[in-house]
Every structure is written in C-alpha cells, then in structure tokens.
Amino acid sequence: MKQTMTGRYGLAALALAAFAGLASPAAAEPIKVKVFVAAMFEIGENTGDRAGEFQHWYERYWTKSQPHAVKGALKPVYCNDDGVCGAVLGMGKVNSSSSMQAILLDPAYDFSQTYFILSGVAGTPPSRGTIGDVSWGSWLVDYDLGHRWAPEEGKPGEPVFMPRKGYESYRVFQLNPALVGWAVKLSQGTNLQDSDAARQYRMRYPEKRAQAAPAVTTGTHMTGDTFFHGPGLSKEAQYIAKLYGADDYVITEMEAAAITLVIKRQFGTDRIMSLRGAVNFDQGNPNETTLQHLDPAPGQTAGGFAETVSNIEAAGSRVVDHIVTDWPEWQKGVPPLPAK
C-alpha cells in the first residue's frame, strides 16, 4: 500500500508539472538590438514640445513603441520592429554610465551585435568648431582622471595637470577608425540647419572656423563632469588630448568616455560611436570675460540649439538606417570602407 501511494503521488506531481509547463507562457526571446541610441536628457515630453537630445530620435523611430522600464536606469527603453532601440541615460558620468550598465544587463535585450550611438549636445573651442557642427568622436578622453593644482602653485605658464598612474586603460579610448570613417562618409552630405541668431553670434569670434557654417567634423571628445570654460581650460583640454596621443580636442561633453567604459567591459569598443552637436563655444569672445560668457545677458546666448539637436538626428539617422538596411553586411562587424 505504501508503494502504491508513493507511485500515485509521483504521478500526480508529474501531471502537475506538465500542466504548469503548459499553463505558463514561454520565456520571451530577448530583443536583438541592432543599433542603440543613447541621449543624455530631454527637456519635457518625448514629442510635441521643445526638443532636447532625445525628441527627434524618438519621433523618427519610436512613436509607435511602448516604453520598457529597466531597473536601475533613469528612463525607459524604446525599441522598434527593426531592432533600433534607445533611451535617455541622464547627464554626467555616473548618471549616464549607471543607466547604461542597467540596460546592458537587462535580459530583455541582446546587445552582442549592437552598434551604439552616444549622442547629445556639446561645446566646442572656436578654433576648432562652430555652433551647429555635428562631430563624430575619433577619440574619447576623460578630462578628470589625474592631478590638478592651482596655477600659482606651479611654475608660471606650465600645465597644472598631470596624469595619475593606474588609469591608463580607462582614461582614453580610440574609437574604431573604420566605423568613424563610415559615420563621416554616410553623414557628410546632411543638410545641416542653421539660424540667423547663430550666424550673428559667430561673428563675435575672430577665428575663421568659429565664423564658418555648420559642418560634419571629427576629433577628440573630452568627457568631464566639470563644465570647464574659458581659454585657459580649453588650452588644458587640448594639452591633455595631445598628452594622451589623441586627435585635436574639438568637443567638450560629460558622458561618452564613462559610457564607453561600461560597454567595453562587456562588448568591447569596436561598435561605439560618439555623436555630438555644438551648441556653445567653450570660451567667450575677446570682448567678454569667462564669467560674462557663462552668465550672458538676455538675448546674448549663442542661438542655434533647436537647429543643432535636429542636425544631430539628421546626421546620425543616416548611419542608423544604413546599418539596419544592410544588416547582413554589418551584423558580424564593421565592413571595410569602400575605396575612394
């Protein structure tokens, strides 16, 4: 009798297990993300009001998508049926990189073959760029990792920054030159918007590059939580870029190097792009002090913000659409650039 009861309980358990297997839905396959677009902030809603860094991307790719909340991320992730996903990560190194880490670890997504576009607004030195420029980063350099001291505590005219040992593997990143080349090639013909306000503002600066119309450029993107400003700190940023063997410093921003480190630890850096639009100069013109430039009088701002955030998406979407359209060619890695 004891044996019979045990057998019955065993059969019942098997039956319950089988029923539970039929009743519970199969685990959903993770979304294979082809391109992930990261923005750092949005001003208000994702659509229908003044656009920040995310709105134009959202309106192009995700108006029919449902938000997916990710534990630990600042904002939800959106994906379309083509495998293009994106989110607002937050401003600054810690904010943005912690959101990126949370999203990468979410089992709802497969990022093993993803191309990342880290996008947003930025500043530029007037000798290297102008308002409305769209810049693809060739190098990412962390502005903060090192030692600094007050100028009066060193020798006059000498740098007041020294690299700190131990940070070599995460203070500078060279992005994949072939991918940067593709990004420039695909976006170079973009019709970049401009504004009368930006045109007039540029004329306050004597540099030819500052006075030029917006263009697609490349160079080093300098990542710093400190919103450094003025000719002295701009010169220091250029010094750091050269100290690390990177290209000319052309963009000051607050997130890209930190986000890249997070991605690198899981997937490497071969598929990362940094895309920034210049909405301000990193210093005042010769007729104003740095503090006057940081706190401009009413009507004295650079202008061109709305046009620049539109330019970022206009240039970047050319790259996104090309990758998605030719996915069989891009899936396994960056294709060789066509011969000129």
VOPABA-333637 format. One record per residue (C-alpha): residue number from 0; residue in three letters; x, y, z. Coordinates in Angstrom, 3 decimals, padded with zeros to 6 digits. Example, Ala and Ser with C-alpha at 12.3 -4.5 7.8 and 13.67 -1.06 7.14 Angstrom:
// VOPABA-333637
NODE;0;ALA;012.300;-004.500;007.800;
NODE;1;SER;013.670;-001.060;007.140;
***
This chain:
// VOPABA-333637
NODE;0;MET;000.000;000.000;000.000;
NODE;1;LYS;002.833;002.343;000.867;
NODE;2;GLN;004.431;001.702;-002.534;
NODE;3;THR;001.123;002.344;-004.323;
NODE;4;MET;000.539;005.689;-002.572;
NODE;5;THR;004.072;006.813;-003.367;
NODE;6;GLY;003.552;005.965;-007.006;
NODE;7;ARG;000.287;007.876;-007.056;
NODE;8;TYR;001.892;010.956;-005.528;
NODE;9;GLY;004.696;010.708;-008.072;
NODE;10;LEU;002.270;010.529;-010.974;
NODE;11;ALA;000.292;013.452;-009.573;
NODE;12;ALA;003.432;015.526;-009.251;
NODE;13;LEU;004.402;014.770;-012.848;
NODE;14;ALA;000.925;015.701;-014.032;
NODE;15;LEU;001.012;018.993;-012.134;
NODE;16;ALA;004.421;019.799;-013.525;
NODE;17;ALA;003.248;019.100;-017.063;
NODE;18;PHE;000.154;021.249;-016.562;
NODE;19;ALA;002.236;024.090;-015.142;
NODE;20;GLY;004.504;023.914;-018.167;
NODE;21;LEU;001.520;024.200;-020.490;
NODE;22;ALA;-000.113;026.966;-018.485;
NODE;23;SER;002.925;029.266;-018.117;
NODE;24;PRO;003.920;031.317;-021.169;
NODE;25;ALA;007.248;030.552;-022.784;
NODE;26;ALA;010.022;032.964;-021.851;
NODE;27;ALA;010.228;035.714;-024.453;
NODE;28;GLU;013.291;035.766;-026.651;
NODE;29;PRO;015.476;038.813;-025.963;
NODE;30;ILE;015.289;041.623;-028.500;
NODE;31;LYS;018.323;041.522;-030.754;
NODE;32;VAL;019.357;045.165;-030.743;
NODE;33;LYS;020.985;046.293;-033.981;
NODE;34;VAL;021.503;049.942;-033.016;
NODE;35;PHE;021.146;051.570;-029.607;
NODE;36;VAL;020.869;055.371;-029.495;
NODE;37;ALA;021.704;056.990;-026.159;
NODE;38;ALA;020.688;060.558;-025.376;
NODE;39;MET;021.530;062.288;-022.109;
NODE;40;PHE;018.499;064.492;-021.430;
NODE;41;GLU;015.118;065.540;-022.739;
NODE;42;ILE;013.622;068.924;-021.915;
NODE;43;GLY;009.980;067.882;-021.460;
NODE;44;GLU;007.968;065.217;-023.216;
NODE;45;ASN;009.364;062.898;-025.867;
NODE;46;THR;007.284;064.597;-028.531;
NODE;47;GLY;005.164;067.667;-029.131;
NODE;48;ASP;007.146;070.308;-027.246;
NODE;49;ARG;010.602;071.888;-027.276;
NODE;50;ALA;013.067;069.235;-028.357;
NODE;51;GLY;016.038;068.189;-026.257;
NODE;52;GLU;018.526;065.487;-027.180;
NODE;53;PHE;016.052;062.599;-027.464;
NODE;54;GLN;012.926;064.009;-029.112;
NODE;55;HIS;013.966;063.914;-032.771;
NODE;56;TRP;015.258;060.359;-032.370;
NODE;57;TYR;012.013;059.349;-030.661;
NODE;58;GLU;009.856;060.909;-033.364;
NODE;59;ARG;011.806;059.121;-036.094;
NODE;60;TYR;011.958;055.633;-034.585;
NODE;61;TRP;009.696;055.076;-031.567;
NODE;62;THR;006.353;056.895;-031.736;
NODE;63;LYS;004.604;053.515;-032.019;
NODE;64;SER;006.800;051.790;-029.418;
NODE;65;GLN;005.931;051.018;-025.826;
NODE;66;PRO;008.287;052.109;-023.033;
NODE;67;HIS;010.100;049.347;-021.169;
NODE;68;ALA;011.195;050.292;-017.658;
NODE;69;VAL;014.629;048.941;-016.721;
NODE;70;LYS;015.520;048.630;-013.053;
NODE;71;GLY;018.425;050.963;-012.322;
NODE;72;ALA;018.059;053.064;-015.481;
NODE;73;LEU;016.943;056.680;-015.397;
NODE;74;LYS;014.380;056.417;-018.201;
NODE;75;PRO;012.649;053.600;-020.111;
NODE;76;VAL;013.992;051.935;-023.233;
NODE;77;TYR;012.127;052.104;-026.548;
NODE;78;CYS;012.568;049.646;-029.430;
NODE;79;ASN;011.034;049.372;-032.875;
NODE;80;ASP;010.496;046.295;-035.033;
NODE;81;ASP;013.760;046.907;-036.913;
NODE;82;GLY;015.889;046.409;-033.797;
NODE;83;VAL;016.599;050.104;-033.231;
NODE;84;CYS;016.406;050.928;-029.514;
NODE;85;GLY;017.152;053.992;-027.453;
NODE;86;ALA;016.823;055.731;-024.110;
NODE;87;VAL;017.669;058.845;-022.134;
NODE;88;LEU;020.545;057.922;-019.808;
NODE;89;GLY;020.981;061.089;-017.738;
NODE;90;MET;023.622;063.812;-017.636;
NODE;91;GLY;027.115;063.329;-016.247;
NODE;92;LYS;029.417;060.340;-015.999;
NODE;93;VAL;027.837;058.484;-013.073;
NODE;94;ASN;024.260;059.155;-014.117;
NODE;95;SER;024.698;058.049;-017.724;
NODE;96;SER;027.013;055.087;-017.152;
NODE;97;SER;024.869;053.588;-014.386;
NODE;98;SER;021.836;053.734;-016.685;
NODE;99;MET;023.823;052.119;-019.494;
NODE;100;GLN;025.021;049.337;-017.196;
NODE;101;ALA;021.482;048.584;-016.050;
NODE;102;ILE;020.208;048.442;-019.629;
NODE;103;LEU;023.057;046.194;-020.809;
NODE;104;LEU;022.327;043.731;-018.005;
NODE;105;ASP;018.585;043.549;-018.660;
NODE;106;PRO;017.793;040.059;-020.035;
NODE;107;ALA;015.100;041.550;-022.280;
NODE;108;TYR;017.842;042.650;-024.712;
NODE;109;ASP;020.637;041.010;-026.653;
NODE;110;PHE;023.439;043.542;-027.205;
NODE;111;SER;026.012;041.080;-028.519;
NODE;112;GLN;025.989;042.597;-032.025;
NODE;113;THR;024.785;046.118;-031.255;
NODE;114;TYR;026.134;049.377;-032.639;
NODE;115;PHE;025.954;052.187;-030.083;
NODE;116;ILE;025.479;055.883;-030.869;
NODE;117;LEU;026.162;058.097;-027.847;
NODE;118;SER;024.532;061.380;-028.822;
NODE;119;GLY;023.962;064.816;-027.389;
NODE;120;VAL;024.813;068.493;-027.397;
NODE;121;ALA;028.224;069.862;-026.528;
NODE;122;GLY;030.658;072.771;-026.574;
NODE;123;THR;033.495;073.422;-028.992;
NODE;124;PRO;036.612;075.616;-028.999;
NODE;125;PRO;036.208;078.464;-031.536;
NODE;126;SER;039.473;077.476;-033.199;
NODE;127;ARG;038.105;074.003;-033.987;
NODE;128;GLY;034.332;074.274;-034.488;
NODE;129;THR;031.207;076.369;-034.615;
NODE;130;ILE;027.591;076.433;-033.478;
NODE;131;GLY;025.567;073.777;-035.291;
NODE;132;ASP;028.512;071.487;-036.098;
NODE;133;VAL;027.973;067.743;-035.900;
NODE;134;SER;031.062;065.895;-034.685;
NODE;135;TRP;031.928;062.185;-034.689;
NODE;136;GLY;034.427;061.365;-031.968;
NODE;137;SER;037.616;059.685;-033.140;
NODE;138;TRP;038.963;059.558;-029.567;
NODE;139;LEU;037.304;059.851;-026.164;
NODE;140;VAL;039.384;061.320;-023.351;
NODE;141;ASP;038.477;061.650;-019.671;
NODE;142;TYR;039.237;065.195;-018.546;
NODE;143;ASP;039.069;064.438;-014.813;
NODE;144;LEU;041.360;061.460;-014.184;
NODE;145;GLY;044.605;062.923;-012.914;
NODE;146;HIS;046.153;065.508;-010.583;
NODE;147;ARG;045.448;069.260;-010.727;
NODE;148;TRP;046.756;072.212;-008.752;
NODE;149;ALA;046.258;075.966;-008.703;
NODE;150;PRO;048.327;077.849;-011.317;
NODE;151;GLU;050.024;079.988;-008.661;
NODE;152;GLU;051.351;076.802;-007.028;
NODE;153;GLY;053.381;075.817;-010.090;
NODE;154;LYS;055.796;077.457;-012.480;
NODE;155;PRO;054.277;080.334;-014.492;
NODE;156;GLY;052.895;079.198;-017.840;
NODE;157;GLU;053.334;075.493;-017.196;
NODE;158;PRO;050.432;072.970;-017.257;
NODE;159;VAL;048.567;072.393;-013.997;
NODE;160;PHE;047.510;068.829;-014.835;
NODE;161;MET;049.380;065.545;-014.539;
NODE;162;PRO;048.017;062.062;-015.343;
NODE;163;ARG;047.587;059.707;-012.419;
NODE;164;LYS;049.162;056.267;-012.761;
NODE;165;GLY;046.742;053.347;-012.803;
NODE;166;TYR;044.117;054.990;-015.031;
NODE;167;GLU;045.779;054.148;-018.337;
NODE;168;SER;043.159;051.650;-019.520;
NODE;169;TYR;040.140;053.842;-018.933;
NODE;170;ARG;041.134;057.465;-019.382;
NODE;171;VAL;041.412;057.361;-023.193;
NODE;172;PHE;039.672;055.351;-025.915;
NODE;173;GLN;040.374;055.335;-029.621;
NODE;174;LEU;037.143;054.516;-031.387;
NODE;175;ASN;037.134;052.155;-034.360;
NODE;176;PRO;038.630;054.212;-037.244;
NODE;177;ALA;036.697;052.223;-039.861;
NODE;178;LEU;033.407;052.900;-038.085;
NODE;179;VAL;034.239;056.594;-037.674;
NODE;180;GLY;035.069;056.671;-041.366;
NODE;181;TRP;031.708;055.120;-042.236;
NODE;182;ALA;029.884;057.588;-039.985;
NODE;183;VAL;031.549;060.557;-041.683;
NODE;184;LYS;031.011;059.121;-045.165;
NODE;185;LEU;027.310;058.461;-044.581;
NODE;186;SER;026.545;061.770;-042.860;
NODE;187;GLN;028.757;064.214;-044.740;
NODE;188;GLY;026.039;065.184;-047.200;
NODE;189;THR;023.499;066.009;-044.498;
NODE;190;ASN;021.743;069.339;-044.991;
NODE;191;LEU;022.601;070.911;-041.639;
NODE;192;GLN;020.252;073.547;-040.304;
NODE;193;ASP;021.422;076.969;-039.197;
NODE;194;SER;019.809;080.107;-037.761;
NODE;195;ASP;020.194;083.862;-038.089;
NODE;196;ALA;020.862;084.106;-034.355;
NODE;197;ALA;023.737;081.618;-034.601;
NODE;198;ARG;025.170;083.368;-037.666;
NODE;199;GLN;025.196;086.713;-035.884;
NODE;200;TYR;026.667;085.215;-032.710;
NODE;201;ARG;029.567;083.590;-034.607;
NODE;202;MET;030.728;086.973;-035.867;
NODE;203;ARG;031.766;087.914;-032.331;
NODE;204;TYR;034.683;085.485;-032.664;
NODE;205;PRO;037.695;086.249;-034.870;
NODE;206;GLU;038.524;082.619;-035.689;
NODE;207;LYS;037.623;081.526;-039.232;
NODE;208;ARG;036.372;078.163;-038.003;
NODE;209;ALA;034.058;079.844;-035.497;
NODE;210;GLN;032.582;082.037;-038.238;
NODE;211;ALA;032.008;079.144;-040.664;
NODE;212;ALA;028.723;077.432;-041.435;
NODE;213;PRO;027.943;074.146;-039.615;
NODE;214;ALA;029.753;071.054;-040.902;
NODE;215;VAL;030.302;067.372;-040.139;
NODE;216;THR;033.625;067.030;-038.302;
NODE;217;THR;035.743;064.551;-036.337;
NODE;218;GLY;038.195;064.780;-033.467;
NODE;219;THR;038.627;064.133;-029.768;
NODE;220;HIS;035.607;064.373;-027.492;
NODE;221;MET;036.649;065.410;-023.987;
NODE;222;THR;034.489;063.951;-021.189;
NODE;223;GLY;034.379;065.913;-017.948;
NODE;224;ASP;031.887;066.218;-015.110;
NODE;225;THR;033.353;069.694;-014.667;
NODE;226;PHE;031.768;072.138;-017.115;
NODE;227;PHE;035.174;073.630;-017.877;
NODE;228;HIS;035.131;077.006;-019.533;
NODE;229;GLY;037.449;079.760;-020.712;
NODE;230;PRO;040.566;079.882;-022.913;
NODE;231;GLY;042.838;078.592;-020.158;
NODE;232;LEU;040.913;075.384;-019.525;
NODE;233;SER;040.266;074.937;-023.245;
NODE;234;LYS;044.017;075.043;-023.755;
NODE;235;GLU;044.419;072.499;-020.962;
NODE;236;ALA;041.911;070.155;-022.647;
NODE;237;GLN;043.928;070.377;-025.870;
NODE;238;TYR;047.094;069.688;-023.867;
NODE;239;ILE;045.542;066.556;-022.312;
NODE;240;ALA;044.398;065.282;-025.717;
NODE;241;LYS;047.930;065.642;-027.078;
NODE;242;LEU;049.447;064.214;-023.897;
NODE;243;TYR;047.447;061.018;-024.491;
NODE;244;GLY;048.284;060.837;-028.193;
NODE;245;ALA;044.723;061.627;-029.286;
NODE;246;ASP;043.479;063.855;-032.097;
NODE;247;ASP;042.743;067.550;-031.621;
NODE;248;TYR;040.186;068.310;-028.927;
NODE;249;VAL;037.045;069.520;-030.717;
NODE;250;ILE;034.149;068.720;-028.354;
NODE;251;THR;033.559;069.099;-024.626;
NODE;252;GLU;030.863;066.825;-023.190;
NODE;253;MET;030.060;064.998;-019.969;
NODE;254;GLU;029.347;061.310;-020.634;
NODE;255;ALA;030.928;059.472;-023.574;
NODE;256;ALA;034.131;058.106;-022.007;
NODE;257;ALA;032.239;056.763;-018.976;
NODE;258;ILE;029.536;055.071;-021.057;
NODE;259;THR;032.202;053.621;-023.345;
NODE;260;LEU;033.995;052.020;-020.404;
NODE;261;VAL;030.758;050.280;-019.353;
NODE;262;ILE;030.162;048.959;-022.863;
NODE;263;LYS;033.814;047.985;-023.298;
NODE;264;ARG;033.795;045.666;-020.293;
NODE;265;GLN;031.081;043.536;-021.872;
NODE;266;PHE;031.306;044.021;-025.616;
NODE;267;GLY;034.447;045.981;-026.484;
NODE;268;THR;034.570;049.337;-028.257;
NODE;269;ASP;034.544;048.368;-031.952;
NODE;270;ARG;030.860;049.282;-032.384;
NODE;271;ILE;030.703;052.533;-030.412;
NODE;272;MET;030.141;055.964;-031.987;
NODE;273;SER;030.147;059.321;-030.203;
NODE;274;LEU;027.973;061.915;-031.955;
NODE;275;ARG;027.793;065.475;-030.647;
NODE;276;GLY;026.333;068.745;-031.850;
NODE;277;ALA;027.966;072.031;-030.805;
NODE;278;VAL;025.547;074.458;-029.135;
NODE;279;ASN;028.126;076.729;-027.468;
NODE;280;PHE;031.758;077.767;-027.569;
NODE;281;ASP;033.938;076.654;-024.667;
NODE;282;GLN;035.051;080.256;-024.051;
NODE;283;GLY;033.934;083.828;-024.505;
NODE;284;ASN;034.877;086.114;-027.344;
NODE;285;PRO;037.771;088.568;-026.904;
NODE;286;ASN;035.399;091.284;-025.667;
NODE;287;GLU;033.914;089.373;-022.724;
NODE;288;THR;035.184;087.616;-019.639;
NODE;289;THR;034.655;083.935;-018.987;
NODE;290;LEU;032.068;084.725;-016.315;
NODE;291;GLN;030.192;087.033;-018.681;
NODE;292;HIS;030.113;084.225;-021.212;
NODE;293;LEU;028.869;081.733;-018.619;
NODE;294;ASP;026.112;084.100;-017.499;
NODE;295;PRO;025.102;086.012;-020.628;
NODE;296;ALA;022.741;088.950;-020.638;
NODE;297;PRO;019.251;088.356;-022.045;
NODE;298;GLY;019.391;087.885;-025.810;
NODE;299;GLN;023.139;087.267;-025.793;
NODE;300;THR;023.147;083.456;-025.952;
NODE;301;ALA;024.635;081.536;-028.854;
NODE;302;GLY;021.378;080.597;-030.590;
NODE;303;GLY;021.100;077.535;-032.772;
NODE;304;PHE;020.097;074.995;-030.101;
NODE;305;ALA;016.938;073.835;-031.887;
NODE;306;GLU;018.800;073.574;-035.180;
NODE;307;THR;021.680;071.639;-033.631;
NODE;308;VAL;019.569;068.945;-031.963;
NODE;309;SER;017.854;068.497;-035.314;
NODE;310;ASN;021.248;068.236;-037.037;
NODE;311;ILE;022.373;065.512;-034.624;
NODE;312;GLU;019.465;063.252;-035.533;
NODE;313;ALA;019.601;064.136;-039.236;
NODE;314;ALA;023.248;063.084;-039.466;
NODE;315;GLY;023.011;060.159;-037.069;
NODE;316;SER;019.904;058.606;-038.602;
NODE;317;ARG;021.732;058.203;-041.903;
NODE;318;VAL;024.143;055.868;-040.134;
NODE;319;VAL;021.384;054.037;-038.237;
NODE;320;ASP;019.316;053.481;-041.375;
NODE;321;HIS;022.307;052.279;-043.389;
NODE;322;ILE;023.301;049.727;-040.740;
NODE;323;VAL;019.760;048.398;-040.396;
NODE;324;THR;019.144;048.250;-044.154;
NODE;325;ASP;022.411;046.403;-044.778;
NODE;326;TRP;022.288;044.352;-041.579;
NODE;327;PRO;023.554;041.091;-043.160;
NODE;328;GLU;026.729;043.001;-044.071;
NODE;329;TRP;027.077;044.767;-040.696;
NODE;330;GLN;025.941;042.013;-038.341;
NODE;331;LYS;029.341;040.376;-037.896;
NODE;332;GLY;031.342;043.582;-037.752;
NODE;333;VAL;032.195;046.869;-039.437;
NODE;334;PRO;032.660;046.312;-043.194;
NODE;335;PRO;035.763;047.701;-044.893;
NODE;336;LEU;035.339;051.247;-046.130;
NODE;337;PRO;034.857;051.376;-049.894;
NODE;338;ALA;037.844;052.569;-051.875;
NODE;339;LYS;037.732;056.293;-052.640;
***
